[in-house]
Amino acid sequence: MIKRCYYEVLNVPKDASDEDIKKGYRRLAMQYHPDRNPGDKKAEEKFKEAAEAYEVLRDREKRSIYDRYGFEGLKGAGLNGFSGFDDIFANFTDIFEDAFGFGRTKARTRSRAQNGADLRYDLTISFLDSAQGVACDLEIAKSRKCETCDGTGANPDTPPVSCRRCNGKGQVSQSTGFFTLTTTCSACGGQGIVITDLCRSCQGKGKVMYSKNLNIKVPPGVNTGSRLRIRGEGEEGLFGGENGDLYVFITVEPHEFFERRQDDLYCQVPVSFIQATLGAKIEVPTLNGTERINIPQGTQGGKTFVLKGKGFPRLQGYGRGDHLIEIRVVTPTNINKKQEELLREFARIGGEPH
């Protein structure tokens, strides 16, 4: 097959931009790709021809030599226009990955970038703080990029070297017929570089530990099991990776008098049988001081009074729960003789046996 001018193959002018050259190759690659033309030898040759033209014209050095001296110039410089059938698929992959915004160069950057790990902090707060909210100072043990090696993990006097197995690509390819299998290089872990002398400050980890103080605000209404997310306060990312997040897990201490029931506040208030019988006004503790409530005459033990909107703030909505007050009638256990006589008289008048 007689070689045609590379510009003619891609149907672009000699002053075509890199983008025009890429577009020309992409159009032909899609048209003549073997998967679209199974068993078509002519299409296969067209596909090879387009790949060879693109491989030369996309490389500035090869293109410059070709523009001045043609095919013979490439041979004389020891630069073959086409480096093998296996590379057709590598070029084809580059073109289509670039078209969708994730070319091999970007993939390499992603494989080297390391996002920081998330961190967990367990925080215990009081019952009243859970209802009212509180600001807390936290001391977080975390890691950051080693300043000695700038996060590379290598001794600054002995920089990393390009991986010999993958030639710094971070990937290795094996081809069988029309199929190419690309895998992460096991020698360098996909980073494309190998560290031969570890940094003494971080022992090759690229990170060092330190403590950071944070002041966070715990919103009112949290409960045991609530989780706060502090973005970017986890481990520091490396090589352009994002920082992890800090997750603060809340535990609320129990209260000696109050109890939480979902967003409602519950308590039991003791009253004497005289107060329950005759009625009374009593002071009841709430989340915000005390409040006076009216106990009507004849109130029975177990009666519940409701203070609307006096419970916990609702984290997942508006408003607050209620304050539920259950009356517990207390029977006296130690009465004097006069009190006993009056009670017996009370029972006699009421016709109660005693």
Phi, psi and chi 1 to 4 in degrees:
 res  aa     phi    psi   chi1   chi2   chi3   chi4
   1 MET       -  123.5 -176.3  175.8  178.7      -
   2 ILE   -71.5  131.3  -60.4  175.3      -      -
   3 LYS   -67.2  135.1  -79.0 -176.1  176.0  -69.2
   4 ARG  -101.7  157.9  -68.3 -165.6  -62.1  154.2
   5 CYS   -56.0  133.6  170.3      -      -      -
   6 TYR   -60.5  -36.7  -70.8  143.4      -      -
   7 TYR   -67.1  -37.1  -67.0  102.8      -      -
   8 GLU   -65.9  -38.8  179.9 -176.2  -19.4      -
   9 VAL   -59.5  -46.4  170.3      -      -      -
  10 LEU   -86.5   -4.1  -60.9 -177.0      -      -
  11 ASN    58.9   49.3 -165.7   26.4      -      -
  12 VAL  -132.4  153.7  -64.8      -      -      -
  13 PRO   -73.5  166.0   26.2  -34.1      -      -
  14 LYS   -68.5  -21.6  -71.9 -169.1  174.7 -178.5
  15 ASP   -98.0   22.0   60.9   -9.3      -      -
  16 ALA   -61.9  144.3      -      -      -      -
  17 SER   -75.9  166.3   65.4      -      -      -
  18 ASP   -58.1  -37.9  -68.2  -17.3      -      -
  19 GLU   -67.4  -39.2 -174.7   61.7   28.1      -
  20 ASP   -65.6  -38.6  -70.9  -23.7      -      -
  21 ILE   -64.3  -42.0  -69.7  171.4      -      -
  22 LYS   -63.8  -42.5 -176.0 -177.2  -65.7 -175.2
  23 LYS   -64.3  -40.5  -72.3  179.8  179.9  178.4
  24 GLY   -62.2  -43.2      -      -      -      -
  25 TYR   -67.8  -41.2  171.8   59.0      -      -
  26 ARG   -60.4  -40.9 -179.6  168.8   52.9 -152.2
  27 ARG   -62.4  -44.9  176.3  177.9   52.5   79.7
  28 LEU   -70.7  -37.6  -65.8  172.8      -      -
  29 ALA   -62.9  -39.7      -      -      -      -
  30 MET   -68.1  -35.3  -68.0 -179.6   66.5      -
  31 GLN   -73.0  -39.4 -179.1  178.4   -5.1      -
  32 TYR  -110.4    9.4  -65.3  114.7      -      -
  33 HIS   -59.0  136.8 -169.7  -88.4      -      -
  34 PRO   -55.8  -32.1  -26.0   34.0      -      -
  35 ASP   -64.0  -27.5  -72.6  -12.1      -      -
  36 ARG   -90.3  -14.4  -67.9 -168.9  170.5 -171.5
  37 ASN  -133.3   60.4  -55.4  -86.2      -      -
  38 PRO   -60.2  128.3   21.8  -31.7      -      -
  39 GLY    78.4    2.5      -      -      -      -
  40 ASP   -93.2   99.9 -171.3  -22.6      -      -
  41 LYS   -64.7  -35.2  -67.6  -65.2 -177.3 -179.5
  42 LYS   -64.5  -42.2 -173.6  175.7 -179.7  179.2
  43 ALA   -65.1  -36.7      -      -      -      -
  44 GLU   -63.0  -42.1 -179.8 -179.4  -40.4      -
  45 GLU   -66.1  -39.3  -68.6  -59.6  -37.6      -
  46 LYS   -61.9  -39.5  -69.9  -77.2 -171.0 -178.3
  47 PHE   -64.8  -44.0 -173.3   58.9      -      -
  48 LYS   -62.9  -42.1  -69.7 -179.3 -178.5  179.5
  49 GLU   -62.4  -43.7 -176.1 -176.7   43.9      -
  50 ALA   -65.5  -39.7      -      -      -      -
  51 ALA   -65.5  -39.6      -      -      -      -
  52 GLU   -64.8  -43.3  178.5  177.9  -22.6      -
  53 ALA   -62.5  -43.2      -      -      -      -
  54 TYR   -66.3  -39.5  176.7   66.1      -      -
  55 GLU   -61.8  -35.7 -176.4  173.4  -23.5      -
  56 VAL   -77.1  -49.3  170.9      -      -      -
  57 LEU   -73.8  -21.6  -62.9 -175.6      -      -
  58 ARG   -79.9  -18.1   72.6  171.4 -178.9  168.2
  59 ASP   -96.0  119.0 -174.4  -70.2      -      -
  60 ARG   -60.3  -40.3  -68.9 -173.0  178.0 -178.6
  61 GLU   -66.6  -48.6 -179.6 -175.5   -1.1      -
  62 LYS   -63.2  -40.8  -69.4 -178.7 -179.1 -179.4
  63 ARG   -64.2  -41.2 -177.6  177.7  179.1 -178.9
  64 SER   -62.0  -44.0  176.6      -      -      -
  65 ILE   -65.2  -42.8  -66.2  173.7      -      -
  66 TYR   -63.5  -41.6  174.4   72.4      -      -
  67 ASP   -62.1  -33.6  -73.7  -15.6      -      -
  68 ARG   -89.9  -37.9  -71.0 -167.1  -69.0  173.6
  69 TYR  -123.9   -3.5  -54.6  109.9      -      -
  70 GLY    72.5 -158.0      -      -      -      -
  71 PHE   -61.8  -38.7  -61.3  115.6      -      -
  72 GLU   -66.8  -32.9  -66.2  -59.2  -40.3      -
  73 GLY   -63.8  -38.6      -      -      -      -
  74 LEU   -64.3  -42.5  -69.7  172.6      -      -
  75 LYS   -65.9  -41.3  -67.4 -180.0 -179.7  178.8
  76 GLY   -65.1  -29.4      -      -      -      -
  77 ALA   -87.2    2.5      -      -      -      -
  78 GLY    75.9   20.1      -      -      -      -
  79 LEU  -113.8  105.2  -59.3  171.9      -      -
  80 ASN   -71.7  139.6  -66.8  -37.1      -      -
  81 GLY   -62.7  -29.0      -      -      -      -
  82 PHE  -134.6  125.3  177.9   54.7      -      -
  83 SER   -95.0    9.3   59.5      -      -      -
  84 GLY   131.5  154.2      -      -      -      -
  85 PHE   -64.3  -31.2 -173.1   72.3      -      -
  86 ASP   -60.1  -34.1  -69.1  -14.0      -      -
  87 ASP   -73.5  -14.5  -76.6  -15.7      -      -
  88 ILE   -55.8  -45.4  -68.5  178.3      -      -
  89 PHE   -73.0  -30.3  -67.2   95.6      -      -
  90 ALA   -64.6  -44.7      -      -      -      -
  91 ASN   -64.2  -42.0  -69.4  -20.3      -      -
  92 PHE   -60.8  -42.1 -175.1   78.5      -      -
  93 THR   -64.0  -43.4  -60.1      -      -      -
  94 ASP   -56.4  -47.5  -76.8  -11.5      -      -
  95 ILE   -60.3  -49.0  -79.5  -68.4      -      -
  96 PHE   -75.3  -31.6  -76.9   91.2      -      -
  97 GLU   -67.0  -41.2  -73.3  179.8  -19.5      -
  98 ASP   -62.9  -37.2  -74.5  -16.2      -      -
  99 ALA   -61.8  -31.9      -      -      -      -
 100 PHE  -101.8    8.4  -67.7  101.7      -      -
 101 GLY    88.2   17.2      -      -      -      -
 102 PHE  -142.5   60.1   49.7   91.7      -      -
 103 GLY   -66.3  175.6      -      -      -      -
 104 ARG   -63.9  -33.9 -129.6  178.4    4.8 -179.6
 105 THR   -63.8  -41.5  -59.8      -      -      -
 106 LYS   -68.6  -37.7  -66.5  178.6 -178.4  178.8
 107 ALA   -63.6  -37.7      -      -      -      -
 108 ARG   -63.6  -41.7  163.0  112.4  177.8 -105.1
 109 THR   -62.8  -40.8  -58.8      -      -      -
 110 ARG   -64.6  -39.8  -88.9 -156.6  -48.2  -87.3
 111 SER   -67.2  -28.7   66.5      -      -      -
 112 ARG   -81.8  -34.0 -177.8  143.2  170.7   75.7
 113 ALA   -63.9  139.4      -      -      -      -
 114 GLN  -127.4  116.2  -61.8  176.8   18.6      -
 115 ASN   -71.5  143.9  -69.4  -20.3      -      -
 116 GLY   -71.3  150.9      -      -      -      -
 117 ALA   -75.3  152.2      -      -      -      -
 118 ASP   -76.0  151.4  -66.1  -27.4      -      -
 119 LEU  -118.7  155.6  -64.8  177.6      -      -
 120 ARG  -121.4  138.5  170.9  174.3  177.5  149.3
 121 TYR  -132.9  127.8 -171.0   95.8      -      -
 122 ASP   -96.3  120.5  -65.9  -58.1      -      -
 123 LEU  -120.2  128.7  177.4   64.6      -      -
 124 THR  -107.1  129.5  -60.5      -      -      -
 125 ILE  -128.1  164.5   61.5  175.2      -      -
 126 SER   -77.5  164.6   71.6      -      -      -
 127 PHE   -60.4  -46.2 -170.7   91.3      -      -
 128 LEU   -67.8  -34.8  -66.5 -179.4      -      -
 129 ASP   -65.5  -32.6  -76.4  -18.6      -      -
 130 SER   -67.5  -28.4   73.3      -      -      -
 131 ALA   -83.8  -32.7      -      -      -      -
 132 GLN  -105.3  -13.1  -60.4  166.5   -5.3      -
 133 GLY    84.4  154.6      -      -      -      -
 134 VAL  -158.7  149.3   63.6      -      -      -
 135 ALA   -96.2  133.5      -      -      -      -
 136 CYS  -127.9  141.3  -63.0      -      -      -
 137 ASP   -96.1  124.7  -68.5  -41.9      -      -
 138 LEU  -115.4  143.4  -48.7 -177.9      -      -
 139 GLU  -111.5  114.5 -176.2  176.9   -0.3      -
 140 ILE  -108.8  126.9  -50.9  -62.4      -      -
 141 ALA   -88.5  120.5      -      -      -      -
 142 LYS  -148.2  178.6   55.2 -163.3  -60.5 -173.2
 143 SER  -117.9  158.3   65.5      -      -      -
 144 ARG  -143.4  171.3   63.2 -175.7  170.3 -163.9
 145 LYS   -62.0  133.9 -179.3  173.1   66.6  175.2
 146 CYS   -67.7  122.7  175.3      -      -      -
 147 GLU   -73.0  -26.1  -64.5 -178.9   -5.1      -
 148 THR   -63.9  -45.7  -57.6      -      -      -
 149 CYS  -107.6    3.1   65.1      -      -      -
 150 ASP    59.5   31.5 -163.0   31.8      -      -
 151 GLY    84.5    0.2      -      -      -      -
 152 THR   -78.0  -25.0   65.5      -      -      -
 153 GLY    83.7   -0.1      -      -      -      -
 154 ALA  -105.4  149.9      -      -      -      -
 155 ASN   -58.9  126.8 -172.4  -32.8      -      -
 156 PRO   -56.1  -28.2  -24.1   33.9      -      -
 157 ASP   -80.0  -11.7  -62.3  -31.5      -      -
 158 THR  -133.4   83.9  -48.7      -      -      -
 159 PRO   -66.0  159.6   24.1  -33.4      -      -
 160 PRO   -59.1  153.9  -20.7   32.2      -      -
 161 VAL  -114.0  156.4  -63.0      -      -      -
 162 SER   -65.9  138.0  180.0      -      -      -
 163 CYS   -65.3  128.4  176.6      -      -      -
 164 ARG   -73.7  -30.5  -66.3 -177.8  179.0 -179.8
 165 ARG   -69.2  -41.8 -177.0  178.2 -177.6 -169.0
 166 CYS  -109.3    4.2   64.7      -      -      -
 167 ASN    57.6   35.0  -64.3  -40.8      -      -
 168 GLY    82.3    2.9      -      -      -      -
 169 LYS   -80.7  -24.8  -64.2  178.7 -179.8  178.5
 170 GLY    84.1   -4.8      -      -      -      -
 171 GLN  -138.4  151.5  -61.9  175.4  -31.4      -
 172 VAL  -125.3  145.9  -68.4      -      -      -
 173 SER  -122.7  142.4  -59.9      -      -      -
 174 GLN  -128.4  131.2  -65.7  178.9  -26.2      -
 175 SER  -114.0  140.3  -61.2      -      -      -
 176 THR  -135.7  108.3  -57.4      -      -      -
 177 GLY    62.6 -124.7      -      -      -      -
 178 PHE   -88.4   -2.2  -72.4  118.1      -      -
 179 PHE  -106.6  137.9  -61.5   96.6      -      -
 180 THR  -123.3  125.9  -60.5      -      -      -
 181 LEU  -103.9  118.7  176.5   63.6      -      -
 182 THR  -108.9  127.9  -59.3      -      -      -
 183 THR  -130.3  161.3   58.3      -      -      -
 184 THR   -67.4  135.8  -60.5      -      -      -
 185 CYS   -66.1  125.2  176.1      -      -      -
 186 SER   -75.9  -20.3   59.3      -      -      -
 187 ALA   -74.1  -35.9      -      -      -      -
 188 CYS  -117.7    1.8   64.8      -      -      -
 189 GLY    67.4   23.2      -      -      -      -
 190 GLY    87.4    1.8      -      -      -      -
 191 GLN   -87.9  -18.5  -64.8 -169.9    9.3      -
 192 GLY    82.5   -4.4      -      -      -      -
 193 ILE  -132.2  157.6   59.2  172.8      -      -
 194 VAL  -128.6  132.2  175.9      -      -      -
 195 ILE   -92.5  122.4  -62.4  173.5      -      -
 196 THR  -100.1  -20.3   57.9      -      -      -
 197 ASP  -136.8  110.0 -172.7   10.3      -      -
 198 LEU   -70.7  147.2  -61.0 -178.5      -      -
 199 CYS   -65.5  133.2  171.6      -      -      -
 200 ARG   -74.9  -25.1  -66.3  179.8  178.2   84.4
 201 SER   -74.7  -35.9  -62.6      -      -      -
 202 CYS  -119.3    3.5   64.7      -      -      -
 203 GLN    55.1   35.6  -72.2   73.9   49.7      -
 204 GLY    87.0   -1.8      -      -      -      -
 205 LYS   -78.6  -24.1  -63.3  177.8 -179.2  178.1
 206 GLY    81.8   -2.6      -      -      -      -
 207 LYS  -135.1  154.1  -61.8 -179.8  178.9 -178.6
 208 VAL  -132.0  150.9  -67.9      -      -      -
 209 MET   -83.6  147.8  -63.6  -60.8  -61.9      -
 210 TYR  -157.8  170.5   74.7  107.6      -      -
 211 SER  -110.4  140.2  -67.0      -      -      -
 212 LYS  -130.0  134.8 -179.1  174.3 -178.3  179.0
 213 ASN   -94.2  130.7  -66.3  -39.7      -      -
 214 LEU  -125.8  143.3  -68.4  176.6      -      -
 215 ASN  -111.1  117.8 -177.9  -91.9      -      -
 216 ILE  -118.7  156.3   67.5  166.7      -      -
 217 LYS  -108.1  119.5  -68.2 -177.8  178.6  179.8
 218 VAL   -89.3  119.0  178.3      -      -      -
 219 PRO   -71.6  151.9   26.9  -34.4      -      -
 220 PRO   -65.0  141.6   20.4  -30.1      -      -
 221 GLY   105.2   -5.2      -      -      -      -
 222 VAL   -67.6  158.9  -63.7      -      -      -
 223 ASN  -138.6  170.0 -158.8   -2.9      -      -
 224 THR   -56.1  128.5  -65.4      -      -      -
 225 GLY    99.7  -13.5      -      -      -      -
 226 SER   -64.9  148.3  -65.6      -      -      -
 227 ARG  -130.8  127.3 -174.2 -178.3   68.5  173.3
 228 LEU  -104.1  135.9  -53.2  179.9      -      -
 229 ARG  -109.0  119.9 -179.1 -176.3 -176.2 -175.3
 230 ILE  -106.8  104.3  -44.4  -61.9      -      -
 231 ARG   -66.6  137.3  -67.6 -175.6  179.4  -87.5
 232 GLY    77.1    2.5      -      -      -      -
 233 GLU  -102.8   17.8  -70.7  -63.3  -14.0      -
 234 GLY   -88.1 -152.3      -      -      -      -
 235 GLU   -66.8  147.9  -61.9  -79.0   13.2      -
 236 GLU   -75.1  136.8 -176.5  178.8  -75.6      -
 237 GLY   -75.8  159.2      -      -      -      -
 238 LEU  -117.6  149.6  -68.6  178.8      -      -
 239 PHE    56.0   41.3  -48.4  116.9      -      -
 240 GLY    90.0   -1.0      -      -      -      -
 241 GLY   -71.0  156.7      -      -      -      -
 242 GLU   -78.4  150.3  -63.6 -178.9   -6.2      -
 243 ASN   -68.5  150.2  -70.6   -4.6      -      -
 244 GLY   -76.2  179.3      -      -      -      -
 245 ASP  -110.1  158.4  -62.0  -32.8      -      -
 246 LEU  -104.5  127.4  172.5   65.3      -      -
 247 TYR  -110.5  121.1  -71.0   90.4      -      -
 248 VAL  -103.0  115.7 -179.3      -      -      -
 249 PHE   -96.1  128.1  -73.6   78.4      -      -
 250 ILE   -96.9  135.3  -56.6  -64.2      -      -
 251 THR  -123.0  129.1  -62.2      -      -      -
 252 VAL  -104.5  126.9  178.2      -      -      -
 253 GLU   -68.7  144.7  -65.3  176.4  -31.5      -
 254 PRO   -69.6  158.6   24.1  -32.7      -      -
 255 HIS  -111.0  147.1 -165.3  -85.6      -      -
 256 GLU   -73.3  -18.2   60.2 -177.9    4.9      -
 257 PHE  -121.7  -41.9 -179.5   68.9      -      -
 258 PHE   -91.8  157.2  -67.1  124.6      -      -
 259 GLU  -138.3  141.7  178.1 -176.2  -24.6      -
 260 ARG   -99.2  133.7 -179.2  168.9 -178.6  168.1
 261 ARG  -128.2   97.8  -63.9 -178.8  176.4  178.5
 262 GLN    55.9 -118.5  -64.0 -177.4  -18.6      -
 263 ASP   -98.0    3.7  -69.4  -31.7      -      -
 264 ASP   -93.0  150.1  -67.5  -26.5      -      -
 265 LEU  -102.9  134.1 -179.7   68.4      -      -
 266 TYR  -127.0  142.3  169.2   82.5      -      -
 267 CYS  -154.5  160.4   67.0      -      -      -
 268 GLN  -109.7  133.8  -76.4 -172.2  -24.8      -
 269 VAL  -117.2  122.7  175.1      -      -      -
 270 PRO   -80.8  138.3   27.0  -31.5      -      -
 271 VAL  -133.6  152.3  -63.3      -      -      -
 272 SER   -74.8  161.8   69.3      -      -      -
 273 PHE   -68.3  -24.0   80.6   98.5      -      -
 274 ILE   -67.7  -46.0  -62.1  -63.1      -      -
 275 GLN   -62.8  -41.3  -69.3  174.6  -50.4      -
 276 ALA   -66.2  -34.3      -      -      -      -
 277 THR   -76.7  -48.8  -58.2      -      -      -
 278 LEU   -89.6  -15.7  -59.2  179.5      -      -
 279 GLY    88.7  153.6      -      -      -      -
 280 ALA  -167.3  163.0      -      -      -      -
 281 LYS  -106.9  126.2  -68.1 -175.3 -178.9  -65.3
 282 ILE  -127.4  156.8   60.8  172.9      -      -
 283 GLU   -92.3  129.0  -63.4  -74.6  -23.7      -
 284 VAL  -118.8  130.0  177.4      -      -      -
 285 PRO   -66.6  139.9  -17.5   30.5      -      -
 286 THR  -130.0 -176.3   70.7      -      -      -
 287 LEU   -68.1  -19.1  -69.3  174.6      -      -
 288 ASN  -129.1   66.5  -60.1  -68.7      -      -
 289 GLY    87.0 -148.8      -      -      -      -
 290 THR  -116.4  159.8   59.7      -      -      -
 291 GLU  -142.3  140.2 -171.8  156.4  -27.0      -
 292 ARG   -87.8  130.8 -178.6 -179.5  -70.8  -90.8
 293 ILE  -125.4  156.8   65.6  171.0      -      -
 294 ASN   -99.6  124.4 -178.5   54.1      -      -
 295 ILE   -99.0  111.1  -55.4  -63.5      -      -
 296 PRO   -69.4  161.0  -16.3   29.7      -      -
 297 GLN   -59.3  141.6  -71.4 -175.3   -0.4      -
 298 GLY    76.1   18.3      -      -      -      -
 299 THR   -65.1  132.0  -64.0      -      -      -
 300 GLN   -94.3  153.2  -58.3  -63.2  -52.9      -
 301 GLY   -60.5  137.8      -      -      -      -
 302 GLY    96.7  -11.6      -      -      -      -
 303 LYS   -62.5  135.6  170.0   69.0  176.4  178.1
 304 THR  -115.1  128.7  -60.9      -      -      -
 305 PHE  -104.6  146.4  -64.3   89.7      -      -
 306 VAL  -119.7  125.2  178.6      -      -      -
 307 LEU  -100.7  104.0  -60.9  179.0      -      -
 308 LYS   -63.8  135.0  -71.9  -71.7 -173.9 -179.6
 309 GLY    69.4   17.8      -      -      -      -
 310 LYS  -107.5   13.5  -61.8  -67.3 -175.2  177.3
 311 GLY   -94.8 -144.2      -      -      -      -
 312 PHE   -86.3  146.1  -79.0   81.7      -      -
 313 PRO   -62.7  144.8  -20.1   31.6      -      -
 314 ARG   -87.7  116.9  -66.0 -170.3  172.9   93.8
 315 LEU   -66.0  -38.9  -83.9  178.2      -      -
 316 GLN  -101.4   35.6  -54.5  -60.7  -31.4      -
 317 GLY   177.4 -160.2      -      -      -      -
 318 TYR  -109.2  160.4  -61.3   98.2      -      -
 319 GLY    80.2 -167.8      -      -      -      -
 320 ARG  -135.6  162.4  -55.7  172.9   68.7   99.2
 321 GLY   -75.6 -172.9      -      -      -      -
 322 ASP  -106.2  164.5  -60.5  -34.3      -      -
 323 HIS  -104.1  115.8 -174.4  169.0      -      -
 324 LEU   -99.8  124.1  -50.4  178.8      -      -
 325 ILE  -117.0  112.3  -56.7  166.5      -      -
 326 GLU   -97.5  130.4 -179.1 -179.4  -22.9      -
 327 ILE   -84.1  131.3  -62.6  -59.0      -      -
 328 ARG  -119.8  113.1  179.5  166.9   58.4   87.6
 329 VAL   -80.4  126.7  177.8      -      -      -
 330 VAL  -101.3  125.9  178.9      -      -      -
 331 THR   -89.6  129.6  -57.7      -      -      -
 332 PRO   -66.6  142.6   22.1  -32.4      -      -
 333 THR  -110.1   -9.4   57.0      -      -      -
 334 ASN  -142.4   98.9 -173.4   17.6      -      -
 335 ILE  -118.1  153.4   57.8  176.0      -      -
 336 ASN   -87.2  178.6   57.0   36.2      -      -
 337 LYS   -64.2  -41.4 -173.1  174.6 -178.5  179.1
 338 LYS   -63.6  -42.5 -179.2   62.6  174.9  177.7
 339 GLN   -64.1  -38.3  -70.1  172.0  -39.0      -
 340 GLU   -65.0  -41.9 -179.1 -179.7   -6.3      -
 341 GLU   -62.3  -42.9  -69.2  175.3   -6.7      -
 342 LEU   -64.8  -38.7  -68.3  174.5      -      -
 343 LEU   -68.8  -37.7  -73.6  173.4      -      -
 344 ARG   -65.8  -38.6  -70.8 -176.2 -177.8  -81.5
 345 GLU   -64.4  -39.7  178.5   64.9   15.1      -
 346 PHE   -62.0  -42.1  176.8   82.4      -      -
 347 ALA   -68.3  -38.1      -      -      -      -
 348 ARG   -65.4  -42.6 -175.7 -173.9   65.5   77.4
 349 ILE   -64.6  -35.7  -64.8  172.5      -      -
 350 GLY   -83.0   -2.9      -      -      -      -
 351 GLY    72.8   26.0      -      -      -      -
 352 GLU   -94.1  134.9  -63.3 -177.9   20.3      -
 353 PRO   -67.9  145.9   25.8  -33.9      -      -
 354 HIS  -151.6      -   58.2  -81.7      -      -
